[in-house]
């Protein structure tokens, strides 16, 4: 596999992630094979950049990328909220076919395109494998395109889905900072979403692991 996700830079203060049960050391949080670097709100909003093993620095249709030659973390931290890994990173494109073409031209592994709407109204999604993590690229809905200036804008990072083996325990730990558990789009999996009251600048969903062989 050519590419693997090494690190995501998120414009949150370390204290914000500590407050929702993540172990943070020297400004970074380890989730499985991925480091989350917490750069503070002055860095912007949400996910600002990512680093991948096996690629040079550059820009992929608006998704700023940095190359990395670091090995994966030796051991994932133990988090009080029960989260163990990054399941997938969500990015949004005003023109899904255009962004898919750019990512494929860079050598990324397109697994499939889903021609069905999400509960939030996105009409299509494309999925790329980045080591242990999936990049979910979402087509911006038509009504949002009309309000936001059409298809000529770049793609952008949107949110994260984090794996927790015991979703009920995680939701109980977070209390009112997380919504109700519901069925996920992925068959057999369940999901809950952190509310804005959790204090993070990036949308975060909590999801059960895939079933064996999925």
Backbone as ProteinMPNN parsed JSONL, in Angstrom:
{"seq_chain_A": "XXXXXXXXXXXXXXXXXXXXXXXXXXXXXXXXXXXXXXXXXXXXXXXXXXXXXXXXXXXXXXXXXXXXXXXXXXXXXXXXXXXXXXXXXXXXXXXXXXXXXXXXXXXXXXXXXXXXXXXXXXXXXXXXXXXXXXXXXXXXXXXXXXXXXXXXXXXXXXXXXXXXXXXXXXXXXXXXXXXXXXXXXXXXXXXXXXXXXXXXXXXXXXXXXXXXXX", "coords_chain_A": {"N_chain_A": [[0.852, -1.191, 0.0], [0.66, 2.123, -0.939], [0.236, 4.708, 0.289], [-0.138, 5.938, 3.643], [-1.904, 7.214, 6.367], [-0.411, 9.468, 8.55], [-0.507, 11.75, 10.313], [-2.876, 14.141, 11.522], [-3.523, 17.561, 11.55], [-5.18, 19.571, 13.789], [-7.17, 22.356, 14.547], [-7.494, 22.879, 17.412], [-7.27, 23.481, 20.935], [-5.107, 21.63, 23.112], [-6.299, 21.219, 25.621], [-9.028, 21.136, 25.108], [-9.475, 18.639, 23.942], [-8.564, 16.99, 25.961], [-10.554, 17.473, 27.81], [-12.69, 15.988, 26.898], [-11.961, 13.42, 27.334], [-9.599, 12.439, 26.099], [-6.213, 11.329, 26.011], [-3.527, 13.455, 26.026], [-0.33, 14.302, 24.953], [2.321, 16.424, 24.994], [1.054, 18.155, 23.177], [-0.076, 16.449, 21.314], [-2.222, 13.756, 20.301], [-2.599, 10.317, 20.321], [-4.164, 8.039, 18.247], [-4.684, 4.899, 17.627], [-2.917, 4.147, 14.781], [-2.492, 6.744, 14.125], [-1.503, 10.099, 14.57], [-2.85, 12.912, 16.224], [-2.343, 16.182, 15.898], [-2.587, 18.927, 17.919], [-3.146, 22.108, 17.316], [-4.125, 24.482, 18.308], [-6.64, 27.106, 18.478], [-5.875, 29.353, 17.082], [-4.757, 28.424, 14.783], [-6.696, 28.065, 12.895], [-9.585, 26.414, 11.85], [-11.062, 23.316, 12.637], [-9.872, 20.432, 10.812], [-6.774, 21.123, 9.496], [-4.451, 20.387, 8.051], [-2.945, 17.378, 6.662], [-0.687, 14.632, 7.11], [1.028, 12.24, 5.181], [2.509, 9.047, 4.784], [4.751, 8.202, 2.212], [4.393, 10.143, 0.264], [4.959, 13.352, -1.284], [5.176, 16.803, -0.142], [2.391, 18.921, -0.885], [-0.561, 19.979, -2.711], [-3.733, 18.725, -2.966], [-6.191, 19.269, -4.826], [-7.074, 21.261, -3.073], [-6.796, 20.036, -0.611], [-4.462, 20.281, 1.629], [-1.319, 18.807, 1.842], [1.233, 17.013, 3.558], [4.324, 15.399, 3.353], [5.562, 12.469, 5.038], [8.037, 10.64, 6.8], [8.024, 9.231, 9.079], [7.825, 6.499, 11.416], [4.921, 4.558, 12.404], [3.199, 5.294, 15.531], [4.537, 3.724, 18.469], [2.867, 2.674, 20.459], [-0.525, 2.91, 21.083], [-2.13, 5.44, 22.982], [-3.945, 5.104, 26.099], [-7.232, 5.939, 26.331], [-9.543, 7.713, 28.31], [-12.144, 7.899, 27.44], [-12.582, 5.666, 25.912], [-12.045, 5.54, 23.168], [-10.257, 4.2, 20.405], [-9.047, 4.416, 17.856], [-8.663, 6.082, 14.64], [-11.273, 5.861, 12.449], [-12.355, 6.853, 9.96], [-11.607, 9.684, 7.867], [-13.286, 12.582, 6.908], [-13.809, 14.379, 3.985], [-14.977, 17.068, 1.928], [-16.179, 17.719, -1.32], [-16.884, 20.089, -3.858], [-17.016, 19.138, -6.409], [-17.106, 16.042, -7.018], [-16.11, 14.134, -8.923], [-13.978, 15.498, -10.078], [-12.203, 15.873, -7.883], [-11.768, 13.22, -7.118], [-10.398, 12.368, -9.402], [-8.021, 13.866, -9.144], [-6.936, 12.813, -6.775], [-6.615, 10.126, -7.488], [-4.769, 10.424, -9.567], [-2.591, 11.161, -8.101], [-1.924, 8.778, -7.038], [-3.477, 7.546, -5.106], [-5.499, 5.043, -3.509], [-8.416, 4.233, -4.749], [-11.261, 2.799, -3.488], [-14.056, 2.467, -3.791], [-17.03, 3.965, -5.236], [-19.889, 5.293, -3.881], [-23.097, 5.414, -4.892], [-25.364, 6.708, -3.607], [-27.518, 8.529, -1.43], [-26.451, 10.105, 1.659], [-27.614, 10.248, 5.132], [-27.4, 12.964, 5.707], [-27.761, 14.167, 3.285], [-25.841, 14.213, 1.267], [-25.144, 13.376, -2.052], [-23.382, 11.471, -3.234], [-20.508, 9.421, -2.545], [-17.004, 8.873, -2.272], [-14.447, 6.476, -1.578], [-11.293, 6.08, -0.159], [-8.403, 4.16, 0.604], [-6.126, 4.586, 3.206], [-3.742, 3.306, 4.57], [-4.514, 2.141, 7.741], [-6.727, 3.686, 7.831], [-9.682, 5.165, 6.417], [-10.314, 7.46, 3.827], [-13.091, 9.337, 3.382], [-14.666, 10.802, 0.836], [-16.908, 13.269, 0.113], [-19.601, 14.269, -1.933], [-20.652, 17.559, -2.26], [-23.923, 18.631, -1.445], [-26.496, 19.686, -3.815], [-28.066, 21.93, -3.052], [-26.407, 23.19, -1.23], [-24.238, 23.762, -2.851], [-25.349, 25.762, -4.491], [-25.672, 27.851, -2.686], [-23.07, 28.329, -1.956], [-21.378, 29.026, -4.013], [-20.933, 27.382, -6.241], [-19.263, 24.817, -8.305], [-16.558, 25.324, -8.668], [-14.867, 25.644, -6.534], [-12.299, 24.595, -4.157], [-11.758, 21.282, -2.717], [-12.31, 20.353, 0.748], [-11.362, 19.599, 4.142], [-13.531, 18.035, 6.526], [-14.582, 16.372, 8.794], [-14.232, 13.83, 11.429], [-14.395, 10.313, 12.059], [-14.304, 8.275, 14.796], [-13.137, 5.274, 16.227], [-14.711, 3.271, 18.663], [-14.753, 0.521, 20.726], [-16.692, -0.062, 22.668], [-19.375, 1.438, 22.462], [-21.589, 2.248, 23.977], [-20.482, 2.611, 26.547], [-18.687, 4.682, 26.027], [-20.448, 6.747, 25.258], [-21.859, 7.009, 27.654], [-19.795, 7.925, 29.3], [-19.29, 10.436, 28.193], [-21.694, 11.765, 28.408], [-23.985, 14.448, 28.235], [-22.633, 15.656, 26.204], [-22.648, 14.243, 23.891], [-24.636, 12.873, 21.224], [-27.54, 10.726, 20.652], [-27.23, 7.164, 20.237], [-27.269, 5.612, 17.057], [-28.144, 3.766, 14.06], [-25.468, 3.253, 11.793], [-24.417, 4.299, 8.46], [-22.82, 2.335, 7.395], [-23.305, -1.087, 7.151], [-24.411, -2.95, 9.981], [-23.051, -1.479, 11.878], [-22.843, 1.035, 14.494], [-23.412, 4.433, 15.56], [-22.612, 7.59, 17.063], [-22.77, 11.108, 17.634], [-20.609, 13.742, 18.543], [-21.717, 16.604, 20.271], [-21.902, 20.19, 19.722], [-21.469, 21.319, 22.153], [-19.447, 19.859, 23.227], [-17.12, 21.152, 22.628], [-15.203, 21.017, 20.588], [-13.585, 21.98, 17.518], [-13.798, 20.537, 15.239], [-16.082, 18.431, 13.552], [-17.026, 15.415, 15.097], [-17.615, 12.006, 14.983], [-18.522, 9.052, 16.711], [-17.919, 5.655, 16.388], [-18.764, 2.195, 16.109], [-16.506, -0.625, 15.76], [-15.731, -2.137, 12.523], [-17.277, -5.198, 11.434], [-15.818, -8.481, 11.657], [-13.829, -9.276, 8.862], [-14.963, -7.325, 7.277]], "CA_chain_A": [[0.0, 0.0, 0.0], [1.582, 3.233, -1.118], [0.023, 5.8, 1.227], [-0.726, 5.667, 4.952], [-2.077, 8.444, 7.129], [0.465, 9.586, 9.716], [-0.906, 12.776, 11.271], [-3.831, 15.188, 11.198], [-3.402, 18.774, 12.367], [-6.514, 20.064, 14.124], [-7.099, 23.673, 15.18], [-8.072, 22.854, 18.753], [-6.32, 23.463, 22.044], [-5.023, 20.318, 23.759], [-7.217, 21.13, 26.755], [-10.366, 20.809, 24.621], [-9.525, 17.189, 23.746], [-8.456, 16.384, 27.283], [-11.831, 17.635, 28.5], [-13.622, 14.947, 26.457], [-11.454, 12.097, 27.649], [-8.439, 11.985, 25.334], [-4.884, 11.504, 26.593], [-2.732, 14.332, 25.168], [1.049, 14.418, 25.395], [3.108, 17.386, 24.207], [0.244, 18.733, 22.113], [-0.541, 15.45, 20.349], [-3.06, 12.669, 20.777], [-2.394, 9.142, 19.468], [-5.351, 7.203, 18.06], [-4.244, 3.809, 16.773], [-1.704, 4.433, 14.018], [-2.561, 8.148, 13.681], [-1.293, 11.171, 15.525], [-3.636, 14.132, 16.07], [-1.581, 17.309, 16.438], [-3.541, 19.954, 18.327], [-2.376, 23.316, 17.028], [-4.744, 25.662, 18.897], [-7.637, 27.775, 17.645], [-5.231, 30.353, 16.217], [-4.354, 27.752, 13.535], [-7.819, 28.05, 11.962], [-10.76, 25.698, 12.328], [-11.161, 21.935, 12.197], [-8.66, 19.814, 10.269], [-6.105, 22.082, 8.612], [-3.542, 19.667, 7.143], [-2.669, 15.979, 6.997], [0.589, 14.138, 6.6], [0.929, 10.863, 4.705], [3.735, 8.359, 4.412], [4.805, 7.8, 0.818], [3.976, 11.223, -0.626], [5.646, 14.617, -1.076], [4.326, 17.942, 0.181], [1.657, 19.45, -2.031], [-1.97, 20.33, -2.558], [-4.561, 17.845, -3.776], [-7.484, 19.902, -5.041], [-7.431, 22.009, -1.873], [-6.421, 19.3, 0.588], [-3.029, 20.499, 1.814], [-0.718, 17.539, 2.242], [2.646, 17.015, 3.913], [4.928, 14.079, 3.356], [6.119, 12.022, 6.316], [8.806, 9.382, 6.772], [8.024, 8.685, 10.438], [7.154, 5.23, 11.679], [3.715, 4.703, 13.224], [3.459, 5.302, 16.982], [4.818, 2.398, 19.027], [1.751, 2.171, 21.241], [-1.605, 3.881, 21.223], [-2.44, 5.83, 24.351], [-5.213, 4.651, 26.65], [-8.084, 7.116, 26.491], [-10.606, 7.5, 29.289], [-13.441, 7.802, 26.753], [-12.683, 4.376, 25.233], [-11.722, 5.621, 21.739], [-9.028, 3.462, 20.13], [-8.447, 4.623, 16.532], [-9.391, 6.855, 13.627], [-11.897, 4.98, 11.463], [-12.249, 7.54, 8.683], [-11.537, 11.137, 7.755], [-14.278, 13.041, 5.937], [-13.566, 15.602, 3.224], [-16.108, 17.439, 1.071], [-15.79, 18.299, -2.61], [-17.947, 20.626, -4.704], [-17.01, 18.378, -7.665], [-16.543, 14.763, -6.6], [-15.334, 13.497, -9.999], [-12.72, 16.235, -10.229], [-11.306, 15.574, -6.764], [-11.382, 11.81, -7.251], [-9.367, 12.302, -10.431], [-6.768, 14.397, -8.61], [-6.406, 11.864, -5.803], [-6.143, 8.942, -8.217], [-3.558, 10.789, -10.305], [-1.503, 11.184, -7.121], [-1.627, 7.403, -6.682], [-4.296, 7.051, -4.001], [-6.212, 3.796, -3.781], [-9.875, 4.362, -4.726], [-11.892, 1.518, -3.229], [-15.371, 2.415, -4.426], [-17.883, 5.149, -5.204], [-21.239, 4.937, -3.444], [-24.072, 6.247, -5.599], [-26.572, 6.741, -2.783], [-27.42, 9.67, -0.511], [-26.268, 9.93, 3.094], [-28.684, 10.888, 5.897], [-27.238, 14.423, 5.67], [-28.134, 14.667, 1.97], [-24.787, 14.154, 0.256], [-25.643, 12.406, -3.038], [-22.402, 10.454, -3.632], [-19.286, 9.408, -1.75], [-15.897, 8.041, -2.74], [-13.691, 5.97, -0.435], [-9.893, 5.782, -0.429], [-7.71, 3.494, 1.703], [-4.873, 5.223, 3.595], [-3.284, 2.48, 5.669], [-5.618, 1.657, 8.563], [-7.777, 4.704, 7.833], [-10.381, 5.448, 5.172], [-10.729, 8.817, 3.462], [-14.42, 9.405, 2.784], [-14.831, 12.041, 0.09], [-18.355, 13.451, -0.012], [-20.073, 15.279, -2.866], [-21.472, 18.596, -1.643], [-25.285, 18.626, -2.002], [-26.794, 20.748, -4.779], [-28.546, 23.153, -2.414], [-25.245, 23.844, -0.634], [-23.479, 24.315, -3.976], [-25.977, 27.011, -4.932], [-25.427, 28.903, -1.689], [-21.651, 28.487, -1.652], [-20.594, 29.523, -5.13], [-20.754, 26.461, -7.352], [-18.339, 23.69, -8.279], [-15.169, 25.679, -8.947], [-14.117, 25.781, -5.286], [-11.515, 23.395, -3.83], [-12.219, 20.375, -1.674], [-11.884, 20.76, 2.092], [-11.588, 18.643, 5.213], [-14.735, 18.333, 7.304], [-14.718, 15.774, 10.113], [-13.587, 12.576, 11.79], [-15.121, 9.242, 12.729], [-13.357, 7.611, 15.672], [-13.606, 3.949, 16.627], [-14.784, 2.883, 20.064], [-15.311, -0.835, 20.788], [-17.853, -0.078, 23.559], [-19.987, 2.74, 22.202], [-22.448, 2.605, 25.102], [-19.64, 3.116, 27.627], [-18.17, 5.983, 25.61], [-21.55, 7.705, 25.346], [-22.123, 7.236, 29.075], [-18.693, 8.725, 29.819], [-19.372, 11.807, 27.668], [-22.944, 12.367, 28.868], [-24.746, 15.353, 27.366], [-21.79, 16.178, 25.124], [-22.784, 13.377, 22.726], [-26.015, 12.571, 20.873], [-28.014, 9.358, 20.818], [-26.689, 6.124, 19.36], [-28.165, 5.256, 15.956], [-27.521, 2.918, 13.051], [-24.574, 3.928, 10.859], [-24.597, 3.958, 7.049], [-22.128, 1.067, 7.206], [-24.149, -2.151, 7.708], [-24.007, -3.604, 11.207], [-22.314, -0.603, 12.775], [-23.631, 2.069, 15.14], [-22.683, 5.691, 15.577], [-23.133, 8.719, 17.834], [-22.039, 12.305, 17.225], [-20.347, 14.739, 19.562], [-22.424, 17.868, 20.112], [-21.037, 21.374, 19.77], [-21.15, 21.594, 23.553], [-18.206, 19.16, 23.562], [-16.079, 22.165, 22.562], [-14.205, 20.79, 19.544], [-13.863, 22.734, 16.29], [-13.977, 19.581, 14.15], [-17.151, 17.471, 13.807], [-16.518, 14.092, 15.454], [-18.551, 10.909, 15.205], [-17.991, 7.871, 17.403], [-18.484, 4.548, 15.639], [-18.32, 0.858, 16.489], [-15.595, -1.198, 14.762], [-16.335, -2.997, 11.5], [-17.332, -6.614, 11.771], [-14.678, -9.248, 11.139], [-13.885, -9.521, 7.433], [-15.56, -6.202, 6.543]], "C_chain_A": [[0.884, 1.236, 0.0], [1.452, 4.295, -0.037], [-0.529, 5.283, 2.549], [-0.798, 6.981, 5.718], [-1.198, 8.417, 8.369], [-0.12, 10.539, 10.744], [-1.971, 13.69, 10.681], [-3.574, 16.372, 12.12], [-4.797, 19.366, 12.533], [-6.372, 21.367, 14.899], [-7.911, 23.699, 16.476], [-6.947, 22.947, 19.767], [-6.264, 22.066, 22.643], [-6.034, 20.147, 24.889], [-8.63, 20.75, 26.319], [-10.515, 19.301, 24.437], [-9.373, 16.456, 25.074], [-9.791, 16.416, 28.014], [-12.874, 16.605, 28.074], [-12.976, 13.565, 26.491], [-10.298, 11.57, 26.841], [-7.158, 12.257, 26.115], [-4.039, 12.307, 25.607], [-1.344, 14.476, 25.774], [1.792, 15.348, 24.452], [2.333, 17.877, 22.978], [-0.28, 17.752, 21.1], [-1.321, 14.341, 21.059], [-2.882, 11.506, 19.807], [-3.662, 8.31, 19.461], [-4.98, 6.088, 17.088], [-2.927, 4.141, 16.097], [-1.574, 5.904, 13.638], [-2.301, 9.091, 14.845], [-2.238, 12.333, 15.202], [-2.834, 15.259, 16.711], [-2.542, 18.459, 16.687], [-2.838, 21.305, 18.333], [-2.973, 24.58, 17.635], [-5.679, 26.371, 17.932], [-7.035, 28.835, 16.725], [-4.803, 29.752, 14.882], [-5.48, 27.699, 12.518], [-9.027, 27.381, 12.567], [-10.743, 24.279, 11.778], [-9.829, 21.362, 11.753], [-8.026, 20.781, 9.275], [-5.172, 21.413, 7.611], [-3.499, 18.194, 7.561], [-1.287, 15.636, 6.499], [0.43, 12.659, 6.3], [2.327, 10.31, 4.465], [3.658, 7.983, 2.932], [4.396, 8.878, -0.158], [4.793, 12.467, -0.298], [4.65, 15.696, -0.672], [3.598, 18.421, -1.074], [0.234, 19.799, -1.676], [-2.777, 19.458, -3.51], [-5.963, 18.417, -3.847], [-7.979, 20.612, -3.785], [-7.08, 21.322, -0.58], [-4.908, 19.387, 0.754], [-2.404, 19.256, 2.433], [0.756, 17.738, 2.55], [3.156, 15.59, 3.904], [5.52, 13.746, 4.705], [6.912, 10.742, 6.09], [8.886, 8.771, 8.167], [7.362, 7.311, 10.48], [5.867, 5.482, 12.455], [4.071, 4.748, 14.705], [3.661, 3.874, 17.497], [3.601, 1.811, 19.741], [0.702, 3.262, 21.354], [-1.848, 4.18, 22.692], [-3.776, 5.223, 24.78], [-6.066, 5.872, 26.956], [-9.259, 6.8, 27.401], [-11.969, 7.335, 28.635], [-13.608, 6.508, 25.958], [-12.366, 4.385, 23.758], [-10.361, 4.975, 21.493], [-8.334, 3.829, 18.82], [-9.259, 5.629, 15.729], [-9.959, 5.87, 12.622], [-11.851, 5.617, 10.08], [-12.21, 9.055, 8.85], [-12.496, 11.549, 6.651], [-13.813, 14.346, 5.301], [-14.75, 15.823, 2.29], [-15.576, 18.083, -0.205], [-17.011, 18.886, -3.313], [-18.078, 19.866, -6.021], [-16.322, 17.05, -7.386], [-15.664, 14.147, -7.681], [-13.992, 14.185, -10.183], [-11.738, 15.858, -9.13], [-10.867, 14.121, -6.784], [-10.274, 11.661, -8.282], [-8.024, 12.788, -9.937], [-6.141, 13.395, -7.643], [-5.888, 10.594, -6.484], [-4.861, 9.238, -8.988], [-2.347, 10.847, -9.383], [-1.146, 9.79, -6.632], [-2.45, 6.83, -5.551], [-5.209, 5.924, -4.466], [-7.722, 3.998, -3.622], [-10.485, 2.983, -4.562], [-13.261, 1.418, -3.893], [-16.001, 3.792, -4.401], [-19.301, 4.688, -4.867], [-22.236, 5.911, -4.063], [-25.405, 6.221, -4.844], [-26.419, 7.867, -1.775], [-27.144, 9.244, 0.924], [-27.46, 10.536, 3.827], [-28.612, 12.413, 5.885], [-27.502, 15.012, 4.29], [-27.045, 14.686, 0.933], [-25.123, 13.062, -0.755], [-24.693, 11.265, -3.374], [-21.202, 10.547, -2.7], [-18.261, 8.496, -2.424], [-15.032, 7.68, -1.547], [-12.291, 5.559, -0.881], [-9.273, 5.14, 0.809], [-6.371, 4.167, 1.937], [-4.307, 4.467, 4.792], [-4.474, 1.924, 6.431], [-6.863, 2.54, 8.46], [-8.391, 4.837, 6.444], [-10.558, 6.957, 5.018], [-12.087, 8.709, 2.791], [-14.588, 10.78, 2.144], [-16.294, 12.174, -0.3], [-18.657, 14.54, -1.033], [-20.959, 16.286, -2.134], [-22.869, 18.594, -2.262], [-25.558, 19.841, -2.884], [-27.244, 22.039, -4.106], [-27.405, 23.92, -1.746], [-24.378, 24.458, -1.729], [-24.035, 25.663, -4.412], [-25.7, 28.151, -3.969], [-23.955, 29.259, -1.564], [-20.782, 28.875, -2.835], [-20.253, 28.528, -6.209], [-19.616, 25.479, -7.187], [-16.866, 24.052, -8.434], [-14.325, 25.883, -7.695], [-13.337, 24.499, -4.984], [-12.235, 22.499, -2.828], [-11.697, 20.849, -0.321], [-12.176, 19.638, 3.089], [-12.825, 19.048, 6.01], [-14.712, 17.704, 8.689], [-14.024, 14.438, 10.258], [-14.619, 11.589, 12.318], [-14.092, 8.419, 13.493], [-13.954, 6.312, 16.196], [-13.609, 3.796, 18.136], [-15.438, 1.508, 20.159], [-16.56, -0.939, 21.656], [-18.532, 1.284, 23.472], [-20.872, 3.176, 23.371], [-21.63, 3.201, 26.253], [-19.081, 4.5, 27.288], [-19.248, 7.055, 25.724], [-21.889, 8.012, 26.801], [-21.047, 8.126, 29.696], [-18.832, 10.194, 29.413], [-20.672, 12.509, 28.032], [-23.604, 13.254, 27.834], [-23.924, 15.931, 26.216], [-21.877, 15.339, 23.852], [-24.259, 13.069, 22.5], [-26.348, 11.1, 21.073], [-27.333, 8.405, 19.833], [-27.728, 5.765, 18.304], [-27.427, 4.328, 14.997], [-26.639, 3.769, 12.129], [-24.933, 3.547, 9.427], [-23.956, 2.604, 6.754], [-22.943, -0.046, 7.873], [-23.559, -2.763, 8.973], [-23.263, -2.735, 12.202], [-23.243, 0.471, 13.352], [-22.764, 3.287, 15.388], [-23.381, 6.683, 16.503], [-22.234, 9.909, 17.542], [-21.827, 13.241, 18.408], [-21.12, 16.013, 19.253], [-21.441, 19.032, 20.157], [-20.625, 21.705, 21.193], [-19.906, 20.846, 24.014], [-16.999, 20.081, 23.424], [-14.993, 21.952, 21.531], [-14.59, 21.557, 18.285], [-14.097, 21.821, 15.101], [-15.151, 18.669, 14.484], [-16.566, 16.077, 14.035], [-17.682, 13.142, 15.665], [-17.816, 9.766, 15.88], [-18.682, 6.65, 16.814], [-17.927, 3.218, 16.145], [-17.377, 0.31, 15.407], [-16.338, -1.977, 13.69], [-16.349, -4.446, 11.961], [-16.145, -7.338, 11.141], [-14.877, -9.55, 9.655], [-14.485, -8.407, 6.611], [-14.491, -5.36, 5.898]], "O_chain_A": [[1.762, 1.374, 0.852], [2.463, 4.743, 0.504], [-1.289, 4.316, 2.58], [0.151, 7.765, 5.708], [-1.234, 7.462, 9.145], [-0.225, 10.191, 11.92], [-1.964, 13.976, 9.483], [-3.425, 16.203, 13.33], [-5.499, 19.628, 11.556], [-5.546, 21.467, 15.806], [-8.883, 24.443, 16.607], [-5.815, 22.544, 19.498], [-7.285, 21.378, 22.68], [-6.564, 19.054, 25.091], [-9.356, 20.108, 27.078], [-11.569, 18.743, 24.744], [-9.991, 15.411, 25.282], [-10.119, 15.489, 28.754], [-13.839, 16.368, 28.801], [-13.388, 12.657, 25.77], [-10.023, 10.37, 26.878], [-7.032, 13.278, 26.792], [-3.855, 11.881, 24.467], [-1.203, 14.74, 26.968], [1.88, 15.087, 23.252], [2.888, 17.997, 21.886], [-0.878, 18.165, 20.106], [-1.105, 14.042, 22.233], [-3.001, 11.69, 18.595], [-4.176, 7.922, 20.511], [-4.96, 6.296, 15.875], [-1.927, 4.39, 16.771], [-0.652, 6.277, 12.911], [-2.81, 8.904, 15.95], [-2.405, 12.694, 14.037], [-2.663, 15.287, 17.93], [-3.231, 18.911, 15.772], [-2.045, 21.61, 19.224], [-2.389, 25.654, 17.495], [-5.533, 26.255, 16.715], [-7.625, 29.174, 15.699], [-4.513, 30.492, 13.942], [-5.242, 27.318, 11.371], [-9.454, 27.731, 13.667], [-10.446, 24.062, 10.604], [-8.777, 21.757, 12.256], [-8.674, 21.207, 8.32], [-5.107, 21.823, 6.452], [-3.945, 17.818, 8.644], [-0.773, 16.27, 5.578], [-0.209, 11.919, 7.048], [3.217, 11.023, 4.0], [2.627, 7.504, 2.458], [4.078, 8.571, -1.307], [5.266, 12.625, 0.827], [3.44, 15.534, -0.833], [4.126, 18.335, -2.183], [-0.131, 19.902, -0.505], [-2.533, 19.454, -4.717], [-6.821, 18.089, -3.027], [-9.169, 20.569, -3.472], [-7.067, 21.968, 0.468], [-4.162, 18.657, 0.101], [-2.902, 18.723, 3.424], [1.442, 18.523, 1.896], [2.487, 14.679, 4.395], [5.936, 14.641, 5.441], [6.522, 9.878, 5.304], [9.715, 7.897, 8.417], [6.467, 7.005, 9.691], [5.735, 6.521, 13.101], [5.143, 4.283, 15.093], [3.028, 2.936, 17.013], [3.331, 0.614, 19.647], [1.016, 4.405, 21.685], [-1.781, 3.29, 23.54], [-4.618, 4.879, 23.951], [-5.674, 6.734, 27.741], [-9.891, 5.751, 27.278], [-12.857, 6.703, 29.207], [-14.673, 6.276, 25.386], [-12.409, 3.328, 23.129], [-9.424, 5.171, 22.268], [-7.137, 3.577, 18.681], [-10.383, 5.98, 16.089], [-9.206, 5.118, 12.003], [-11.366, 5.003, 9.13], [-12.705, 9.616, 9.828], [-12.52, 10.938, 5.582], [-13.467, 15.299, 5.999], [-15.438, 14.875, 1.911], [-14.645, 18.887, -0.17], [-18.062, 18.248, -3.359], [-19.117, 19.932, -6.678], [-15.101, 16.94, -7.503], [-14.567, 13.679, -7.377], [-12.98, 13.525, -10.419], [-10.577, 15.557, -9.407], [-9.709, 13.823, -6.496], [-9.318, 10.916, -8.066], [-6.992, 12.201, -10.265], [-4.933, 13.161, -7.694], [-4.849, 10.056, -6.1], [-3.967, 8.395, -9.054], [-1.217, 10.613, -9.813], [-0.176, 9.624, -5.892], [-2.158, 5.733, -5.075], [-5.627, 5.856, -5.622], [-8.248, 3.944, -2.511], [-10.263, 2.098, -5.388], [-13.587, 0.393, -4.492], [-15.576, 4.674, -3.654], [-19.836, 3.787, -5.514], [-22.202, 7.106, -3.773], [-26.427, 5.777, -5.367], [-25.311, 8.136, -1.311], [-27.548, 8.163, 1.352], [-28.244, 11.265, 3.22], [-29.632, 13.086, 6.035], [-27.472, 16.232, 4.13], [-27.283, 15.132, -0.189], [-25.366, 11.922, -0.358], [-25.148, 10.189, -3.763], [-20.912, 11.605, -2.14], [-18.605, 7.495, -3.053], [-14.891, 8.47, -0.613], [-12.119, 4.803, -1.837], [-9.582, 5.531, 1.934], [-5.569, 4.314, 1.014], [-4.391, 4.953, 5.919], [-5.354, 1.301, 5.836], [-7.931, 2.173, 8.951], [-7.718, 4.648, 5.431], [-10.913, 7.646, 5.974], [-12.222, 8.065, 1.751], [-14.643, 11.796, 2.837], [-16.852, 11.298, -0.961], [-18.046, 15.609, -1.006], [-21.914, 15.897, -1.461], [-22.992, 18.557, -3.486], [-24.934, 20.891, -2.725], [-26.854, 23.127, -4.531], [-27.425, 25.149, -1.697], [-23.842, 25.552, -1.556], [-23.277, 26.597, -4.674], [-25.514, 29.293, -4.392], [-23.615, 30.356, -1.121], [-19.571, 29.037, -2.683], [-19.369, 28.789, -7.025], [-19.067, 25.315, -6.097], [-16.007, 23.175, -8.341], [-13.161, 26.267, -7.804], [-13.676, 23.434, -5.498], [-13.197, 22.912, -2.18], [-10.762, 21.646, -0.25], [-13.099, 18.844, 2.909], [-13.131, 20.232, 6.153], [-14.813, 18.426, 9.681], [-13.329, 13.971, 9.356], [-15.599, 11.983, 12.949], [-13.127, 7.924, 12.912], [-15.128, 6.257, 16.562], [-12.639, 4.143, 18.809], [-16.573, 1.343, 19.713], [-17.403, -1.804, 21.419], [-18.295, 2.166, 24.297], [-20.897, 4.357, 23.714], [-22.044, 4.186, 26.864], [-19.009, 5.379, 28.148], [-18.989, 8.147, 26.23], [-22.175, 9.16, 27.14], [-21.352, 8.984, 30.524], [-18.526, 11.09, 30.2], [-20.743, 13.737, 27.968], [-23.766, 12.855, 26.68], [-24.465, 16.619, 25.351], [-21.256, 15.676, 22.844], [-25.042, 13.009, 23.449], [-25.542, 10.33, 21.595], [-26.919, 8.802, 18.744], [-28.914, 5.628, 18.606], [-26.218, 4.134, 15.121], [-27.023, 4.871, 11.737], [-25.667, 2.585, 9.203], [-24.481, 1.821, 5.963], [-23.241, 0.053, 9.063], [-22.365, -3.057, 9.035], [-22.882, -3.213, 13.27], [-24.288, 0.776, 12.779], [-21.537, 3.195, 15.423], [-24.595, 6.617, 16.698], [-21.056, 9.733, 17.233], [-22.75, 13.5, 19.18], [-21.17, 16.45, 18.103], [-20.294, 18.876, 20.576], [-19.569, 22.296, 21.423], [-19.36, 21.153, 25.073], [-15.961, 19.828, 24.035], [-13.962, 22.623, 21.576], [-15.772, 21.762, 18.012], [-14.552, 22.282, 14.054], [-15.22, 18.168, 15.607], [-15.722, 15.614, 13.268], [-18.611, 13.428, 16.42], [-16.628, 9.548, 15.642], [-19.91, 6.613, 16.747], [-16.77, 3.131, 16.555], [-17.447, 0.741, 14.256], [-17.459, -2.431, 13.921], [-15.527, -4.859, 12.779], [-15.544, -6.839, 10.19], [-15.939, -10.014, 9.238], [-14.526, -8.499, 5.384], [-14.801, -4.369, 5.237]]}, "name": "protein", "num_of_chains": 1, "seq": "XXXXXXXXXXXXXXXXXXXXXXXXXXXXXXXXXXXXXXXXXXXXXXXXXXXXXXXXXXXXXXXXXXXXXXXXXXXXXXXXXXXXXXXXXXXXXXXXXXXXXXXXXXXXXXXXXXXXXXXXXXXXXXXXXXXXXXXXXXXXXXXXXXXXXXXXXXXXXXXXXXXXXXXXXXXXXXXXXXXXXXXXXXXXXXXXXXXXXXXXXXXXXXXXXXXXXX"}
